[in-house]
Amino acid sequence: MVLLDTTVVSIALPAIRTDLGGGIEGLQWVVNAYTIVFSGFLLSMGGLADKFGAKRLYLGGLTLFLIASAASAVCPSLGALIAIRAILGLGGACLMPASLSLLAHAFPEAGERARALGIWAAVTGGAMAAGPVVGGILVDTLGWRSIFLVNLPLALLSLLLTSLMIRETPHNPKKGFDASGQFTAIAAIGALSFALMEGQVYGWGSPIIISACSLAVLSAILFFRVEAIGKAPLLPLALLRSPTLVAGILAGMAINIGLSGILFVMPLFFQQAIGSSAHIAGLSLLPLTIPLAFNPIFTGRIVGQIGAKIPMTFGFCLGAMGTLLLVWADQSTSYAIMFFGLLFIGFGVSFTIPALMAAVISSAPKDHTGAAAGALNSSRQLGATIGVAIISSVLTGSESFITGMHGSLIVLTIILVGGSLLSFAFIGGRRKTVNQSQDAKD
């Protein structure tokens, strides 16, 4: 549900605008209200799972996701939909780390746990792949509101199975909660996102945008100050002494900037510029989404043999090549060019993310792997927000949609090239990763 919700909405954006109004600016808030809250609260939800129990947090997130999904389907206005999408993001932030914690405790043996996590990754990748196609069919047959109703049977079934079959994980009610860190983190992410998304509308030199940028910087400074002196920090600053971990966090942001930007602009291109139906637009995105469902399994094996550096660098290069191919796309371009562009991006992302996760986890001390994973996931979701903001900002300031699309894709290509350089320079190979993992255990 959490991953399906990120891609199924993209294909429904033109229909939402037709029904509820709003331009590109409004549509980016429909997407980013979810990712802003998701990224802002991911850092703390792992700690709350440890404090109150992963099953309790998971059931709470499911209930919230169920209610917000039902509410999204009956929203009377764009503003209401944006607000409910933010609540969905909070539910998703509860579900993601709690689900991983439940799996880890249900399968304590390393081999079984690896297989379970592989299934988890395949399901989430499959959900992302299915999102545009399922969304297109639903939008064309039942209307855009139906894309949220698909969550209801899934949530109800999950509530029933979790309540009856899953045991609670060990928890520590006395464990501290870094409220100040959470507040400053969400303030920094929210202010930065607002500035990026509304800069073209208000003007980059306007008082409101300057104030938002200042608030983002101040909140970030306060966050790191709070984390330095706190007894139970969301992000132990000692983690940032590892160049591999810092590079991994930045690379995670970069790959999601590219992926989310593509998933925002291409459905608009297929439906508005070419005139495809939502269903056909969803099918057109399959070259990108299908590799996300199966290639991570093979990438995991490759990383186990040769380390994360080469798969990450190769993945970023593939993504940059694919994005650059799409720069030449317009109404008269053969779909074959777009097919290969999207295919390169899909394989690029599916090479990069599993290797990225392995690199970050292996570079963190054993007792801080949860915090490292939370930081990576949070940076990736922030990257998703930034990717949509970049696309929207360039589109809004351009003379035509095609011109804006080309300009924004060039920006994404540069960011992905930067990710490849970062990976090659700072991500270790197999020997270095193994040594770091052993050092962490010691």
N, C-alpha and C positions, 0 to 999 in steps of 0.2 A: 504493500500500500504506500509506504513512504517513498519508494523510488518510482513507482508507477505515477504517483501524483506530480512528480517533477517533469515528466515528459508528456503525460496525457493532456496537461493544460496547454502546452505550447501549441498543439494542433487545433485547439478550440479558441484561440485568441481572436481570430477574425469574427467568429460567430458571437463571441462575448461582446466585442466592440459594436457589432450591428445591433445587438439587443439592448445593451446597457449604455452605449455611448463611450466617449473617451478616446483619445488618440493614442499614439505610441507611448506617451508618458503614462497614461492610465494603465495600459497593458503591462508595462514593465513593473508597475506596482503590484499587479495581480500575481505576477511570477515572483517578485522579490520580497513581498510581504512574508511569504513562506520561508524563503531561504535566509532572510535577515534574522528572523526569530530562531530558525533552525540552527544556524551557525552560532548565534549568540548564547544559546542555552546548552549546546552540546558539551561545552567544557565542564559544566557542573553536573550534568545528569549521571555521569559515571560515578561521581562521588555520592550522589543521592541514592543510587542503586546499592552502594556499599553501606550506606547509613540506614536505609529503611527496608532493603531487600529488593532484588531485581524483579521478582514476580510482582510485588506490590506496585512498583513503578511501571512495569510493563502493562499491568491491568489498568492502571490509571491513565497511561498514555493511550491505550486502546479505546477506553471509554471516551476520552476527550476527542480522539480522532473520529470516532463514530458519530458523536453529537455534532462536531464541526462539519463533517461531510454532509450530514443531513441538512444542516443549516445552509451550507454553500449552495445546495440544489434549489433553495427557495429564496435566495437573496434578491431583493427588489431593486438594488442599485449597485453601481460599481464600487462605491465607497463601502457598502456593507460587505461585498464580496472580498474586498481587500482586507477588511478587518477580520473576517472569518478565516481567510487564508493565513493570517498571522497566528490564529489559534491553532490551526492545523499544523503549523510549523512547530509550535510548542509540543503538541502531541507527538509529532515525528521525532523531536529531540529526546523525548522520554523513551520512545520505542527502540531507537537504534542501539544505544549502548546497553540497554537492559536486555535486548535480544541476544547480544553477544555474550553478556555475562551469564545468562541462562544456559546458553549452549556450552560455554566453558565449564560450568559446574555439572551439567548433565553428562558430559563426556570428558572425564578427568584424564583418561589415557591419551597420550599425545597423538597417536595414529588415528584413533577414532575422532578426536577433536578436529584434526586437520581435515578429515573427510567431511565432518559435519559443517565446518566453516566453508569448505569447498562447495557444498550444496547451498549454503547460505549465500555465497557469492554468486553462484549460478542463478539462483532464484531472483536475486536483486538485479542481476544483469538481464535476465529474461524479462523482468518487469519493465525495465527501461526500454528494451527492444519492443515489447508489446505495446507500450504506451501510445506511440503515434498511430499505430494501426487500429488498436481498440478505440482510441479516442476519435479517429476519423470516422469509423463505422458508427459509433454512438452519436456523434455530432450530426452526421448526415441522415440518420434514421430517427433518432429520438430527441435531438437537440443537445446543446452544450451542457445543460443542467444534469443530464444523465451520466456525465463522466464522474460526478461526485457520488452518485447513487451506487456505482459499482463497488465502492468501499464498504457499503453497509453489510452485505452478506459475508464478506471476508472478515470484517471486524467482529461480527456476531459469532461466527464460527471460531475465530481465534480466542475470543473471550470464553467460550464454552470449553474448548480444549485446554486452554491454559488453566482455567479454574479447576478442572477435573483431573488433569494428568501431570501438571508441572509442580514440582516441589519448590518451596521457597529457598532462596540461597542464604548462606550465613550473612548476618548483618550486624552492624554496630551502631545502635541508637545514640551512643555518646560521641560518635565521630563528629568533628566540627564541620561547619559549612561556611565557605568563604563568600558571604553575602556581598561584601564590598567589592571583591574581585568580580563577581557576577554582574553587579550593577555597573561598574566601570567598563567591563567588557561589552555589554550590550549597548551602553551609551556610545562607546567608540565606534562599534560596528554600525549602529543606527545612524549616527551623525555622518560618518563617512559615506554610507550608502545614499543618504538623502542628498549630500553634496554632489555625488557623482551622477545621480539620476535627475536632479533638478537644476544642475548647473547651466545647461543649455536653455532652460525655460526662464530662469530668473536672471541669467547673466553671471559669468564666472567672477566678475568683480562686484557683484551686488552684496549689500550688507548681510542678507540672510545666508548666502552661500559662504561668505567669509566667516560668518559666525559658526556655521555648521562645521567648516574645516577646523576652526579653532577649537571647537568643542571636541572634535574627534582626536586632535593632537593632545589636548589637555587630559581627556579621558584615558588615552593610551598611556600617557606618562603616569597618571595616577594608578592605572592598572598594574604596571610594572613595579611601582612603589609599594602598592598593597601586597603584591605577590612576594616581594623581597622580605617583608617583615611579618607576613601572616604565618600562623601556626598550621593552617591546613589550606595551602594555596591551591587554586585550580590548576595553575601551571608552575610547578617548581622551576625556578629560574636556573637551577643547576643543569637542567636539560639543555639549555641554550648554549652551553659550553661545547656541545658536540657540533662541529661543522656539518656532519652528515645529517643530523636531525634538523638543523636550521635550514639547510639546503632542501631537505625533503619537504618541510612545511611550505617553503616558498614555491617549490616545484608543484606541490599539491594545489596551491592557489592558481598557478599558471595553467595547469592542465584543465582545471574546471572553468577558468575564464574562457578558454577555447571551446570546450564542450558546450557550456551553457549559452555562449554567444551564438554558436552555430545552431543550436536547438531553438533559439529565439528567432533568428532572422530567416532561416530556411523555410519553416512553415509559412511565414508571411510571404516569402518570395514565391513559393509554389502556388499559394492561393490568391494572392493579390496581383503579382506581376504576370504570372502565367495563366491564372484563372482556373486552376485545378480545384476539384472538390476536396473536402477535408479528408475523405477516404483515400483518394489518389495521392494527396500530399503525404499522408501517413505511410502509404506503401513506398513512396519515393524516398523516404528516409531510411528504409530498411538496410541499405548498404552500410549506413552508419551504425544502426542499433544492433543488428544481428551479431556482429563480432563481439559486442559487449556481453553476450549471453554465453558464448562458448570459449572464446580465446583466453580469458583469465585462467582457466584450468591448465592450458598448455604453458602459459606464461609462468605460472607458479612452478612448474617442473623445470623450466629453463633457468629461472632465478635460483632454484636449488642447486643447479649444476654449475652455473657460471657467475652467479651474483647479480646484483641489481643494476650496476652501472650501464652495461650494454643494452639490456631491454629498455631501460628508462630513456637513454639517449636515442636509441632507435625509434622508440615510440613517439617521442617529441618530434623527431625529424619527419616521420611519416605524417603526423598531424599537421605540421607546418606545410608539407608538400600538398596535402589534400586541401588545406585552406587556401593555399595559393592558387590551386586549380580552380576553385570556386570564384576567385576574383574575376575570371573571364566570363562568368555566367551572366546571361541576360535572357530576354524573352526568345531570342532566336538561336540560343545555344543548344546543341544536341545534348540530350540527357546522358549520353555516354560519358561526356566530360564530367558532369555532375556526379554520375555513378561512381567513377573512379575517385573523384575528390572526396565524396562521402565515405567510400570504402577505406581509403587511406586514413581518414580521421578516425573511423571506427576501430581499425586495427591499431592505430597509434595510441588511442586512449586505453585500449584493452591490453596493450603491452606496458604502458606506463604505470597504471594505477596499482596492479598487483605488485610490481617491482618496487614501487614507491612505498607501499605499506610494509613490505618486508624490510626495506632499508631503514625506515623510521623505527619500527619495532625493535630491530636488531641493534640499533644504535643507542637505545634507551636502557638504563638499569632495570633489572627485573621488577623491582618494586615500584617503578614509575612507568611501566608499559601502558597502563590505562590512561595516564595523563598524556603520554606521548601520542597515543591513538586519538584521544579527544582533541588535542591541539591540531593534529593532522586533519581530522574530519571537519573541525571548525574552520580551518584555513581553506579547505576545499569548498565548503559552503559559502564562505565569504567570497572566494573566487567566482562561484556561480553568480552571486549578486553583482560583482564587478563586471563580469562578462556581459550580462544583460544591460547593465548601465552604460557600458562602452558602446554597444550596438545602438541602443536607444538614443544616446547623446549624438552620435554621428549621423544617424538617420534623421533626427529632428533638425539638425543644422545643415542638411544637404538640400540641393535644389530638387532632386528626385530620389525616389526610393532606390533605384538601381545605383546611382552615384553614391548614395549613403551606404548601401550594402557593400560596394566595392571598397570604399574607404575604411569601413569598420573591419572587413575581412583582412585588409592589409595590416591593420593594427594587431589583430589576433595572430596573424602569421609571425609578426615580429616578437610577440610575447612567447609563442611556442618555440621559436628559434632560441630565445633567451633561456627557456626551460631546458633545451637540449644542452646548451653550453654549461648551465648550472649543474646538470646531472653528470656530465662528463668530467667536470672539474672537482666536484665535491662528494659524489656518491662512490662508495668503495666497491671493489670487485669482491669475488667470493672469499678470498683469503682475508681481506680486510674486514668483511662483514662477520666472518666467523670469529676473528680475533676480538672484534668489538663485542660480540655476543658473549664470548667467554669472559671478557673483562667485566661485563655487566653482572654476570653470575658471581664472579669473585668479589 
